[in-house]
């Protein structure tokens, strides 16, 4: 399966995919794009020999125009699955329509709790004791798509978002690599009786 990654920042999740999925079990990273030309993720991709492109918002008349450009470029690379790995932009319905049920995201919370930005700080402010990571399909809402994988970790004394994120990063890496591998081998489907329920053939 040809996989593309969209990332806005350091690209640690991308690096996990490069190190643990790229070229293995039918997974091939064919493209990495960012909304930030200076993103470290692009550098990581170039070092791995993966084609890169930057699509800065100010270069386009609208979000839809930028998304159309991104979708067209990903299509040229033969993309079959799009992974959002710290991509800080909402995607237009037109983009999602170009890759139906083939866009996934990793989120630092146990959805449906604490969607959107600053998820870990939201959880800390709420006083939760169990934090976690969700990998889910992307739909037209904000972190509302069907859940593929989740894993939690008990941090009863957590007070700083940075500390929690440090604990969550290894879980993000593990779940994202696992999810991409499962999708690549055709092991991920949907329950006909409940299309929100993702079924995994182990």
TORNU-667316 format. One record per atom (N, C-alpha, C, O): x, y, z; atom name; residue in one letter; residue number from 1. Coordinates in steps of 0.1 Angstrom, whole numbers, plus 5000, padded with zeros to 4 digits. Layout:
REM residues N
R   px   py   pz  a r   k
R    X    Y    Z CA a NUM
...
REM end
This chain:
REM residues 202
R   px   py   pz  a r   k
R 5008 4988 5000  N x   1
R 5000 5000 5000 CA x   1
R 5009 5012 5000  C x   1
R 5018 5013 5008  O x   1
R 5006 5022 4991  N x   2
R 5013 5034 4990 CA x   2
R 5007 5044 5001  C x   2
R 4995 5048 5000  O x   2
R 5015 5049 5010  N x   3
R 5011 5057 5021 CA x   3
R 5017 5071 5020  C x   3
R 5029 5072 5017  O x   3
R 5009 5081 5022  N x   4
R 5014 5095 5023 CA x   4
R 5011 5100 5037  C x   4
R 5002 5096 5044  O x   4
R 5020 5109 5041  N x   5
R 5019 5115 5055 CA x   5
R 5018 5130 5054  C x   5
R 5025 5136 5046  O x   5
R 5009 5136 5061  N x   6
R 5007 5150 5063 CA x   6
R 5012 5153 5077  C x   6
R 5007 5148 5086  O x   6
R 5021 5163 5078  N x   7
R 5026 5166 5091 CA x   7
R 5029 5181 5091  C x   7
R 5033 5187 5081  O x   7
R 5028 5187 5103  N x   8
R 5030 5202 5105 CA x   8
R 5043 5205 5113  C x   8
R 5048 5216 5112  O x   8
R 5048 5195 5120  N x   9
R 5058 5198 5130 CA x   9
R 5070 5189 5129  C x   9
R 5076 5187 5118  O x   9
R 5075 5184 5141  N x  10
R 5087 5177 5142 CA x  10
R 5087 5164 5135  C x  10
R 5098 5159 5130  O x  10
R 5076 5157 5133  N x  11
R 5075 5145 5125 CA x  11
R 5080 5133 5133  C x  11
R 5085 5124 5126  O x  11
R 5078 5132 5146  N x  12
R 5083 5120 5153 CA x  12
R 5074 5108 5149  C x  12
R 5079 5097 5148  O x  12
R 5061 5110 5147  N x  13
R 5053 5099 5142 CA x  13
R 5057 5095 5128  C x  13
R 5057 5083 5125  O x  13
R 5060 5104 5120  N x  14
R 5065 5101 5107 CA x  14
R 5078 5092 5108  C x  14
R 5079 5083 5101  O x  14
R 5087 5096 5117  N x  15
R 5099 5089 5118 CA x  15
R 5096 5074 5123  C x  15
R 5103 5065 5118  O x  15
R 5086 5072 5131  N x  16
R 5083 5059 5135 CA x  16
R 5078 5051 5123  C x  16
R 5082 5039 5122  O x  16
R 5071 5057 5114  N x  17
R 5066 5050 5102 CA x  17
R 5078 5047 5093  C x  17
R 5079 5036 5087  O x  17
R 5087 5057 5092  N x  18
R 5099 5054 5083 CA x  18
R 5107 5043 5089  C x  18
R 5112 5034 5081  O x  18
R 5109 5043 5102  N x  19
R 5118 5033 5108 CA x  19
R 5111 5019 5109  C x  19
R 5118 5009 5108  O x  19
R 5098 5018 5111  N x  20
R 5092 5006 5114 CA x  20
R 5081 5001 5104  C x  20
R 5076 4990 5106  O x  20
R 5078 5009 5094  N x  21
R 5068 5004 5085 CA x  21
R 5072 5005 5070  C x  21
R 5069 4997 5062  O x  21
R 5080 5016 5067  N x  22
R 5084 5018 5053 CA x  22
R 5092 5006 5047  C x  22
R 5102 5002 5053  O x  22
R 5087 5001 5036  N x  23
R 5093 4990 5030 CA x  23
R 5091 4977 5036  C x  23
R 5097 4967 5033  O x  23
R 5081 4976 5046  N x  24
R 5079 4964 5053 CA x  24
R 5064 4960 5051  C x  24
R 5055 4968 5051  O x  24
R 5061 4947 5049  N x  25
R 5048 4942 5049 CA x  25
R 5039 4949 5039  C x  25
R 5027 4951 5042  O x  25
R 5044 4953 5028  N x  26
R 5037 4959 5017 CA x  26
R 5034 4974 5019  C x  26
R 5027 4980 5011  O x  26
R 5040 4980 5029  N x  27
R 5038 4994 5032 CA x  27
R 5050 5002 5025  C x  27
R 5062 4999 5027  O x  27
R 5046 5012 5018  N x  28
R 5057 5021 5012 CA x  28
R 5052 5035 5013  C x  28
R 5042 5039 5009  O x  28
R 5061 5043 5020  N x  29
R 5058 5058 5021 CA x  29
R 5062 5064 5008  C x  29
R 5074 5064 5004  O x  29
R 5052 5070 5001  N x  30
R 5055 5076 4988 CA x  30
R 5055 5091 4988  C x  30
R 5059 5097 4978  O x  30
R 5050 5098 4999  N x  31
R 5049 5112 4999 CA x  31
R 5048 5117 5013  C x  31
R 5041 5111 5021  O x  31
R 5054 5129 5015  N x  32
R 5052 5136 5028 CA x  32
R 5050 5151 5024  C x  32
R 5058 5157 5017  O x  32
R 5039 5156 5029  N x  33
R 5036 5170 5027 CA x  33
R 5033 5177 5040  C x  33
R 5030 5171 5050  O x  33
R 5035 5191 5039  N x  34
R 5033 5199 5051 CA x  34
R 5027 5212 5047  C x  34
R 5028 5217 5036  O x  34
R 5020 5218 5057  N x  35
R 5015 5232 5055 CA x  35
R 5026 5242 5059  C x  35
R 5024 5254 5057  O x  35
R 5037 5237 5064  N x  36
R 5048 5246 5069 CA x  36
R 5061 5242 5062  C x  36
R 5066 5231 5064  O x  36
R 5066 5250 5053  N x  37
R 5078 5247 5045 CA x  37
R 5090 5244 5054  C x  37
R 5099 5236 5050  O x  37
R 5090 5249 5066  N x  38
R 5102 5247 5075 CA x  38
R 5100 5235 5085  C x  38
R 5108 5233 5093  O x  38
R 5090 5227 5083  N x  39
R 5087 5216 5092 CA x  39
R 5098 5206 5092  C x  39
R 5103 5202 5081  O x  39
R 5102 5202 5104  N x  40
R 5112 5191 5105 CA x  40
R 5108 5178 5098  C x  40
R 5116 5171 5094  O x  40
R 5095 5176 5098  N x  41
R 5090 5164 5091 CA x  41
R 5095 5163 5077  C x  41
R 5098 5152 5072  O x  41
R 5095 5174 5070  N x  42
R 5100 5174 5056 CA x  42
R 5114 5170 5055  C x  42
R 5118 5162 5046  O x  42
R 5122 5174 5064  N x  43
R 5136 5171 5065 CA x  43
R 5138 5156 5067  C x  43
R 5146 5149 5061  O x  43
R 5130 5151 5076  N x  44
R 5131 5136 5079 CA x  44
R 5128 5128 5067  C x  44
R 5134 5118 5064  O x  44
R 5117 5132 5059  N x  45
R 5113 5125 5047 CA x  45
R 5124 5126 5037  C x  45
R 5128 5116 5030  O x  45
R 5130 5138 5035  N x  46
R 5141 5139 5025 CA x  46
R 5153 5130 5028  C x  46
R 5159 5124 5019  O x  46
R 5156 5129 5041  N x  47
R 5167 5121 5045 CA x  47
R 5164 5106 5042  C x  47
R 5173 5098 5040  O x  47
R 5151 5103 5042  N x  48
R 5148 5089 5039 CA x  48
R 5145 5087 5024  C x  48
R 5141 5075 5020  O x  48
R 5147 5097 5016  N x  49
R 5145 5096 5001 CA x  49
R 5130 5096 4997  C x  49
R 5127 5090 4986  O x  49
R 5121 5101 5005  N x  50
R 5107 5102 5002 CA x  50
R 5104 5115 4996  C x  50
R 5108 5126 5002  O x  50
R 5096 5116 4985  N x  51
R 5092 5128 4979 CA x  51
R 5085 5137 4989  C x  51
R 5077 5133 4997  O x  51
R 5088 5150 4989  N x  52
R 5082 5160 4998 CA x  52
R 5076 5172 4990  C x  52
R 5080 5175 4979  O x  52
R 5067 5179 4997  N x  53
R 5061 5191 4991 CA x  53
R 5055 5199 5003  C x  53
R 5051 5194 5013  O x  53
R 5056 5212 5001  N x  54
R 5050 5222 5011 CA x  54
R 5039 5230 5005  C x  54
R 5040 5234 4993  O x  54
R 5028 5231 5012  N x  55
R 5017 5239 5007 CA x  55
R 5013 5249 5018  C x  55
R 5003 5247 5025  O x  55
R 5020 5260 5018  N x  56
R 5017 5271 5027 CA x  56
R 5004 5277 5024  C x  56
R 5000 5280 5013  O x  56
R 4996 5280 5035  N x  57
R 4982 5285 5033 CA x  57
R 4982 5298 5026  C x  57
R 4973 5301 5018  O x  57
R 4992 5307 5028  N x  58
R 4991 5320 5021 CA x  58
R 4993 5320 5006  C x  58
R 4991 5330 4999  O x  58
R 4997 5308 5001  N x  59
R 4999 5307 4987 CA x  59
R 4986 5304 4979  C x  59
R 4986 5303 4967  O x  59
R 4975 5302 4987  N x  60
R 4963 5297 4981 CA x  60
R 4951 5307 4985  C x  60
R 4952 5313 4996  O x  60
R 4941 5308 4976  N x  61
R 4930 5317 4979 CA x  61
R 4921 5312 4990  C x  61
R 4914 5320 4996  O x  61
R 4921 5299 4992  N x  62
R 4912 5293 5002 CA x  62
R 4918 5280 5007  C x  62
R 4927 5274 5001  O x  62
R 4912 5275 5018  N x  63
R 4916 5262 5023 CA x  63
R 4912 5251 5013  C x  63
R 4920 5242 5011  O x  63
R 4901 5252 5006  N x  64
R 4897 5243 4996 CA x  64
R 4907 5242 4985  C x  64
R 4910 5231 4980  O x  64
R 4912 5254 4981  N x  65
R 4921 5254 4970 CA x  65
R 4934 5247 4974  C x  65
R 4940 5240 4966  O x  65
R 4939 5250 4986  N x  66
R 4951 5243 4991 CA x  66
R 4949 5228 4992  C x  66
R 4957 5220 4987  O x  66
R 4938 5224 4997  N x  67
R 4935 5210 4999 CA x  67
R 4934 5203 4985  C x  67
R 4938 5192 4983  O x  67
R 4929 5210 4975  N x  68
R 4928 5205 4962 CA x  68
R 4942 5203 4956  C x  68
R 4945 5193 4949  O x  68
R 4951 5212 4959  N x  69
R 4965 5211 4954 CA x  69
R 4972 5199 4961  C x  69
R 4979 5192 4955  O x  69
R 4970 5198 4974  N x  70
R 4976 5187 4982 CA x  70
R 4970 5173 4976  C x  70
R 4978 5164 4974  O x  70
R 4957 5172 4975  N x  71
R 4951 5160 4970 CA x  71
R 4957 5156 4956  C x  71
R 4959 5145 4953  O x  71
R 4958 5166 4947  N x  72
R 4963 5164 4934 CA x  72
R 4977 5158 4934  C x  72
R 4981 5149 4927  O x  72
R 4986 5165 4943  N x  73
R 5000 5160 4944 CA x  73
R 5001 5146 4950  C x  73
R 5008 5138 4945  O x  73
R 4993 5144 4960  N x  74
R 4993 5130 4966 CA x  74
R 4988 5120 4955  C x  74
R 4993 5109 4955  O x  74
R 4978 5124 4947  N x  75
R 4974 5114 4937 CA x  75
R 4985 5111 4927  C x  75
R 4986 5100 4922  O x  75
R 4993 5121 4924  N x  76
R 5004 5119 4914 CA x  76
R 5014 5110 4920  C x  76
R 5021 5103 4912  O x  76
R 5015 5109 4933  N x  77
R 5025 5100 4939 CA x  77
R 5019 5086 4941  C x  77
R 5026 5077 4946  O x  77
R 5006 5084 4937  N x  78
R 5000 5071 4938 CA x  78
R 4995 5067 4952  C x  78
R 4994 5056 4955  O x  78
R 4992 5078 4959  N x  79
R 4988 5076 4973 CA x  79
R 4975 5067 4974  C x  79
R 4965 5070 4967  O x  79
R 4975 5058 4983  N x  80
R 4963 5049 4986 CA x  80
R 4958 5052 5001  C x  80
R 4946 5049 5003  O x  80
R 4967 5056 5010  N x  81
R 4963 5059 5023 CA x  81
R 4970 5071 5028  C x  81
R 4982 5073 5026  O x  81
R 4962 5080 5034  N x  82
R 4968 5093 5039 CA x  82
R 4968 5092 5055  C x  82
R 4958 5090 5061  O x  82
R 4980 5095 5060  N x  83
R 4981 5095 5075 CA x  83
R 4984 5109 5079  C x  83
R 4993 5116 5075  O x  83
R 4975 5114 5089  N x  84
R 4977 5127 5095 CA x  84
R 4985 5125 5108  C x  84
R 4980 5119 5117  O x  84
R 4997 5130 5108  N x  85
R 5007 5127 5119 CA x  85
R 5011 5141 5124  C x  85
R 5022 5146 5121  O x  85
R 5002 5147 5133  N x  86
R 5005 5160 5137 CA x  86
R 5003 5171 5127  C x  86
R 5010 5181 5126  O x  86
R 4993 5168 5118  N x  87
R 4989 5178 5108 CA x  87
R 4979 5188 5114  C x  87
R 4968 5183 5119  O x  87
R 4982 5200 5115  N x  88
R 4974 5210 5123 CA x  88
R 4964 5218 5115  C x  88
R 4960 5229 5118  O x  88
R 4959 5212 5104  N x  89
R 4949 5218 5096 CA x  89
R 4937 5209 5094  C x  89
R 4938 5197 5093  O x  89
R 4925 5215 5094  N x  90
R 4913 5207 5091 CA x  90
R 4913 5205 5076  C x  90
R 4916 5213 5068  O x  90
R 4908 5193 5072  N x  91
R 4907 5190 5058 CA x  91
R 4893 5192 5052  C x  91
R 4883 5189 5059  O x  91
R 4892 5196 5040  N x  92
R 4880 5199 5034 CA x  92
R 4872 5186 5030  C x  92
R 4879 5176 5028  O x  92
R 4859 5187 5029  N x  93
R 4852 5175 5024 CA x  93
R 4857 5171 5010  C x  93
R 4857 5159 5007  O x  93
R 4861 5180 5002  N x  94
R 4866 5176 4989 CA x  94
R 4879 5167 4990  C x  94
R 4880 5158 4982  O x  94
R 4888 5171 4999  N x  95
R 4900 5163 5001 CA x  95
R 4896 5149 5006  C x  95
R 4901 5139 5000  O x  95
R 4887 5148 5016  N x  96
R 4883 5135 5021 CA x  96
R 4876 5127 5010  C x  96
R 4877 5115 5010  O x  96
R 4869 5134 5001  N x  97
R 4862 5127 4991 CA x  97
R 4872 5121 4981  C x  97
R 4869 5111 4974  O x  97
R 4884 5126 4980  N x  98
R 4894 5121 4971 CA x  98
R 4900 5108 4976  C x  98
R 4906 5100 4969  O x  98
R 4899 5106 4989  N x  99
R 4905 5094 4996 CA x  99
R 4894 5088 5006  C x  99
R 4897 5088 5018  O x  99
R 4883 5083 5000  N x 100
R 4872 5079 5009 CA x 100
R 4876 5067 5018  C x 100
R 4882 5057 5013  O x 100
R 4874 5069 5031  N x 101
R 4878 5059 5041 CA x 101
R 4892 5055 5040  C x 101
R 4896 5044 5043  O x 101
R 4901 5065 5036  N x 102
R 4915 5062 5035 CA x 102
R 4923 5074 5040  C x 102
R 4935 5076 5036  O x 102
R 4918 5081 5050  N x 103
R 4925 5091 5058 CA x 103
R 4924 5088 5072  C x 103
R 4913 5086 5078  O x 103
R 4935 5086 5079  N x 104
R 4935 5083 5093 CA x 104
R 4943 5094 5101  C x 104
R 4952 5101 5095  O x 104
R 4940 5095 5114  N x 105
R 4947 5105 5122 CA x 105
R 4950 5098 5136  C x 105
R 4944 5089 5140  O x 105
R 4961 5104 5142  N x 106
R 4965 5099 5155 CA x 106
R 4962 5111 5164  C x 106
R 4966 5122 5162  O x 106
R 4955 5109 5176  N x 107
R 4951 5119 5185 CA x 107
R 4955 5116 5199  C x 107
R 4953 5104 5203  O x 107
R 4960 5125 5207  N x 108
R 4965 5122 5220 CA x 108
R 4955 5123 5231  C x 108
R 4956 5130 5241  O x 108
R 4944 5115 5229  N x 109
R 4934 5114 5239 CA x 109
R 4925 5102 5236  C x 109
R 4926 5097 5224  O x 109
R 4918 5097 5245  N x 110
R 4909 5086 5243 CA x 110
R 4895 5091 5238  C x 110
R 4886 5094 5246  O x 110
R 4894 5093 5225  N x 111
R 4882 5098 5219 CA x 111
R 4870 5089 5223  C x 111
R 4872 5076 5224  O x 111
R 4858 5094 5224  N x 112
R 4854 5108 5221 CA x 112
R 4857 5119 5231  C x 112
R 4853 5130 5229  O x 112
R 4864 5115 5242  N x 113
R 4868 5126 5251 CA x 113
R 4879 5134 5246  C x 113
R 4888 5129 5239  O x 113
R 4878 5147 5248  N x 114
R 4889 5157 5245 CA x 114
R 4893 5157 5231  C x 114
R 4905 5155 5228  O x 114
R 4884 5160 5222  N x 115
R 4887 5162 5208 CA x 115
R 4894 5176 5206  C x 115
R 4894 5184 5215  O x 115
R 4899 5178 5194  N x 116
R 4904 5191 5190 CA x 116
R 4918 5194 5196  C x 116
R 4925 5185 5199  O x 116
R 4921 5207 5196  N x 117
R 4934 5212 5200 CA x 117
R 4936 5211 5215  C x 117
R 4926 5211 5223  O x 117
R 4948 5210 5219  N x 118
R 4952 5210 5234 CA x 118
R 4945 5199 5241  C x 118
R 4940 5201 5252  O x 118
R 4944 5187 5235  N x 119
R 4937 5176 5241 CA x 119
R 4942 5172 5254  C x 119
R 4935 5169 5264  O x 119
R 4955 5171 5256  N x 120
R 4961 5167 5268 CA x 120
R 4959 5177 5279  C x 120
R 4955 5174 5291  O x 120
R 4960 5190 5276  N x 121
R 4957 5200 5286 CA x 121
R 4942 5200 5290  C x 121
R 4939 5202 5302  O x 121
R 4933 5197 5280  N x 122
R 4919 5196 5283 CA x 122
R 4917 5185 5294  C x 122
R 4910 5186 5304  O x 122
R 4924 5173 5292  N x 123
R 4923 5162 5301 CA x 123
R 4928 5165 5314  C x 123
R 4922 5162 5324  O x 123
R 4940 5172 5315  N x 124
R 4945 5176 5328 CA x 124
R 4936 5185 5335  C x 124
R 4933 5184 5347  O x 124
R 4930 5195 5328  N x 125
R 4921 5205 5334 CA x 125
R 4909 5198 5340  C x 125
R 4903 5202 5349  O x 125
R 4905 5187 5333  N x 126
R 4893 5179 5337 CA x 126
R 4896 5171 5349  C x 126
R 4887 5167 5357  O x 126
R 4909 5168 5351  N x 127
R 4912 5160 5363 CA x 127
R 4912 5145 5360  C x 127
R 4911 5137 5370  O x 127
R 4914 5140 5348  N x 128
R 4913 5126 5345 CA x 128
R 4926 5119 5351  C x 128
R 4936 5125 5353  O x 128
R 4925 5106 5353  N x 129
R 4936 5098 5357 CA x 129
R 4941 5089 5346  C x 129
R 4952 5083 5347  O x 129
R 4933 5087 5336  N x 130
R 4937 5078 5325 CA x 130
R 4938 5086 5312  C x 130
R 4928 5093 5308  O x 130
R 4950 5086 5307  N x 131
R 4952 5093 5294 CA x 131
R 4954 5083 5283  C x 131
R 4953 5071 5286  O x 131
R 4955 5087 5271  N x 132
R 4957 5077 5260 CA x 132
R 4958 5083 5246  C x 132
R 4959 5095 5245  O x 132
R 4958 5074 5237  N x 133
R 4960 5077 5223 CA x 133
R 4949 5070 5215  C x 133
R 4945 5058 5218  O x 133
R 4944 5077 5204  N x 134
R 4934 5071 5195 CA x 134
R 4939 5072 5181  C x 134
R 4944 5083 5177  O x 134
R 4938 5062 5173  N x 135
R 4940 5063 5159 CA x 135
R 4926 5060 5153  C x 135
R 4920 5050 5155  O x 135
R 4922 5070 5144  N x 136
R 4908 5069 5139 CA x 136
R 4908 5073 5124  C x 136
R 4916 5080 5120  O x 136
R 4897 5069 5118  N x 137
R 4894 5074 5105 CA x 137
R 4890 5089 5106  C x 137
R 4884 5093 5116  O x 137
R 4893 5097 5096  N x 138
R 4889 5111 5096 CA x 138
R 4876 5112 5088  C x 138
R 4875 5107 5077  O x 138
R 4866 5119 5094  N x 139
R 4854 5122 5087 CA x 139
R 4852 5137 5087  C x 139
R 4862 5145 5088  O x 139
R 4840 5142 5085  N x 140
R 4838 5156 5083 CA x 140
R 4838 5164 5096  C x 140
R 4837 5177 5096  O x 140
R 4839 5158 5108  N x 141
R 4839 5165 5120 CA x 141
R 4853 5166 5125  C x 141
R 4863 5163 5119  O x 141
R 4855 5171 5138  N x 142
R 4868 5173 5144 CA x 142
R 4870 5161 5153  C x 142
R 4864 5160 5164  O x 142
R 4879 5152 5149  N x 143
R 4882 5140 5157 CA x 143
R 4869 5132 5160  C x 143
R 4868 5127 5172  O x 143
R 4860 5130 5151  N x 144
R 4848 5123 5153 CA x 144
R 4847 5110 5145  C x 144
R 4837 5103 5146  O x 144
R 4857 5107 5137  N x 145
R 4856 5095 5129 CA x 145
R 4857 5082 5136  C x 145
R 4862 5082 5148  O x 145
R 4854 5071 5130  N x 146
R 4854 5058 5136 CA x 146
R 4868 5054 5142  C x 146
R 4878 5056 5135  O x 146
R 4868 5048 5154  N x 147
R 4880 5045 5161 CA x 147
R 4886 5032 5155  C x 147
R 4879 5022 5154  O x 147
R 4899 5032 5152  N x 148
R 4906 5020 5147 CA x 148
R 4913 5013 5159  C x 148
R 4911 5001 5162  O x 148
R 4921 5021 5166  N x 149
R 4929 5015 5178 CA x 149
R 4929 5026 5189  C x 149
R 4929 5038 5186  O x 149
R 4929 5021 5201  N x 150
R 4931 5030 5213 CA x 150
R 4939 5022 5223  C x 150
R 4939 5010 5224  O x 150
R 4947 5030 5231  N x 151
R 4954 5025 5242 CA x 151
R 4955 5036 5253  C x 151
R 4958 5047 5250  O x 151
R 4953 5032 5265  N x 152
R 4954 5041 5276 CA x 152
R 4966 5038 5285  C x 152
R 4972 5028 5285  O x 152
R 4969 5049 5294  N x 153
R 4979 5047 5304 CA x 153
R 4975 5055 5316  C x 153
R 4970 5067 5315  O x 153
R 4977 5049 5328  N x 154
R 4973 5056 5340 CA x 154
R 4984 5065 5344  C x 154
R 4995 5061 5346  O x 154
R 4980 5078 5346  N x 155
R 4989 5088 5351 CA x 155
R 4982 5097 5361  C x 155
R 4978 5108 5359  O x 155
R 4980 5091 5373  N x 156
R 4971 5097 5383 CA x 156
R 4976 5110 5388  C x 156
R 4968 5118 5393  O x 156
R 4989 5113 5387  N x 157
R 4994 5125 5393 CA x 157
R 4998 5135 5382  C x 157
R 5006 5145 5385  O x 157
R 4994 5133 5370  N x 158
R 4998 5142 5359 CA x 158
R 4994 5156 5361  C x 158
R 4982 5159 5364  O x 158
R 5003 5166 5359  N x 159
R 5000 5180 5361 CA x 159
R 5005 5188 5350  C x 159
R 5000 5200 5348  O x 159
R 5014 5183 5342  N x 160
R 5020 5191 5331 CA x 160
R 5017 5184 5318  C x 160
R 5020 5172 5316  O x 160
R 5012 5191 5308  N x 161
R 5010 5185 5295 CA x 161
R 5022 5179 5288  C x 161
R 5022 5169 5282  O x 161
R 5033 5186 5290  N x 162
R 5046 5181 5284 CA x 162
R 5050 5168 5289  C x 162
R 5055 5159 5282  O x 162
R 5047 5165 5302  N x 163
R 5051 5152 5308 CA x 163
R 5042 5141 5303  C x 163
R 5046 5130 5300  O x 163
R 5029 5145 5302  N x 164
R 5019 5135 5296 CA x 164
R 5023 5131 5282  C x 164
R 5023 5120 5278  O x 164
R 5026 5142 5274  N x 165
R 5029 5139 5260 CA x 165
R 5041 5130 5258  C x 165
R 5042 5122 5249  O x 165
R 5051 5132 5267  N x 166
R 5063 5124 5267 CA x 166
R 5059 5109 5269  C x 166
R 5065 5101 5263  O x 166
R 5050 5107 5278  N x 167
R 5045 5093 5280 CA x 167
R 5037 5088 5268  C x 167
R 5037 5076 5266  O x 167
R 5030 5097 5261  N x 168
R 5021 5092 5251 CA x 168
R 5028 5090 5237  C x 168
R 5023 5082 5229  O x 168
R 5039 5097 5235  N x 169
R 5046 5095 5222 CA x 169
R 5049 5081 5218  C x 169
R 5046 5077 5207  O x 169
R 5055 5073 5227  N x 170
R 5057 5059 5223 CA x 170
R 5044 5051 5220  C x 170
R 5044 5043 5211  O x 170
R 5033 5054 5226  N x 171
R 5021 5048 5223 CA x 171
R 5016 5052 5210  C x 171
R 5011 5044 5202  O x 171
R 5017 5066 5207  N x 172
R 5013 5071 5193 CA x 172
R 5021 5063 5183  C x 172
R 5015 5058 5173  O x 172
R 5034 5062 5185  N x 173
R 5042 5055 5175 CA x 173
R 5038 5041 5172  C x 173
R 5036 5036 5161  O x 173
R 5036 5033 5184  N x 174
R 5031 5019 5183 CA x 174
R 5018 5018 5175  C x 174
R 5017 5010 5166  O x 174
R 5008 5026 5180  N x 175
R 4995 5024 5174 CA x 175
R 4994 5029 5159  C x 175
R 4987 5022 5151  O x 175
R 5002 5039 5156  N x 176
R 5001 5044 5142 CA x 176
R 5008 5033 5133  C x 176
R 5002 5030 5122  O x 176
R 5019 5028 5137  N x 177
R 5026 5018 5129 CA x 177
R 5017 5005 5128  C x 177
R 5015 4999 5117  O x 177
R 5010 5001 5139  N x 178
R 5001 4990 5138 CA x 178
R 4989 4992 5129  C x 178
R 4986 4984 5121  O x 178
R 4983 5004 5130  N x 179
R 4971 5007 5122 CA x 179
R 4975 5007 5107  C x 179
R 4967 5001 5099  O x 179
R 4986 5013 5103  N x 180
R 4990 5013 5089 CA x 180
R 4992 4999 5084  C x 180
R 4988 4996 5073  O x 180
R 4999 4991 5092  N x 181
R 5001 4977 5088 CA x 181
R 4988 4969 5087  C x 181
R 4987 4961 5077  O x 181
R 4979 4971 5096  N x 182
R 4966 4964 5095 CA x 182
R 4958 4968 5083  C x 182
R 4953 4960 5076  O x 182
R 4958 4981 5080  N x 183
R 4951 4986 5068 CA x 183
R 4957 4981 5055  C x 183
R 4951 4977 5046  O x 183
R 4971 4981 5055  N x 184
R 4978 4976 5043 CA x 184
R 4975 4962 5040  C x 184
R 4975 4958 5028  O x 184
R 4973 4954 5050  N x 185
R 4970 4939 5047 CA x 185
R 4955 4936 5046  C x 185
R 4951 4925 5046  O x 185
R 4947 4947 5046  N x 186
R 4933 4945 5044 CA x 186
R 4926 4939 5056  C x 186
R 4915 4933 5055  O x 186
R 4931 4942 5068  N x 187
R 4925 4936 5080 CA x 187
R 4916 4945 5087  C x 187
R 4910 4942 5097  O x 187
R 4913 4957 5081  N x 188
R 4904 4967 5088 CA x 188
R 4892 4969 5079  C x 188
R 4892 4972 5068  O x 188
R 4880 4967 5086  N x 189
R 4868 4968 5079 CA x 189
R 4857 4975 5089  C x 189
R 4861 4979 5099  O x 189
R 4845 4975 5084  N x 190
R 4834 4981 5092 CA x 190
R 4823 4971 5095  C x 190
R 4820 4963 5086  O x 190
R 4817 4972 5106  N x 191
R 4806 4963 5110 CA x 191
R 4794 4967 5102  C x 191
R 4789 4979 5104  O x 191
R 4788 4959 5094  N x 192
R 4776 4963 5086 CA x 192
R 4764 4967 5095  C x 192
R 4756 4975 5091  O x 192
R 4764 4962 5107  N x 193
R 4753 4966 5116 CA x 193
R 4755 4979 5123  C x 193
R 4746 4985 5128  O x 193
R 4768 4984 5123  N x 194
R 4771 4996 5129 CA x 194
R 4784 5002 5122  C x 194
R 4795 4999 5126  O x 194
R 4782 5011 5112  N x 195
R 4793 5016 5104 CA x 195
R 4803 5024 5112  C x 195
R 4814 5027 5107  O x 195
R 4800 5027 5124  N x 196
R 4810 5034 5133 CA x 196
R 4819 5025 5139  C x 196
R 4830 5029 5144  O x 196
R 4816 5012 5139  N x 197
R 4824 5002 5146 CA x 197
R 4834 4996 5136  C x 197
R 4830 4989 5127  O x 197
R 4847 4998 5139  N x 198
R 4857 4993 5130 CA x 198
R 4860 4978 5135  C x 198
R 4861 4976 5147  O x 198
R 4861 4969 5125  N x 199
R 4863 4955 5128 CA x 199
R 4877 4952 5123  C x 199
R 4881 4955 5112  O x 199
R 4885 4945 5131  N x 200
R 4899 4942 5128 CA x 200
R 4900 4927 5128  C x 200
R 4897 4920 5138  O x 200
R 4905 4921 5117  N x 201
R 4908 4907 5115 CA x 201
R 4922 4904 5120  C x 201
R 4932 4908 5113  O x 201
R 4924 4899 5131  N x 202
R 4937 4896 5137 CA x 202
R 4943 4884 5131  C x 202
R 4954 4880 5134  O x 202
REM end
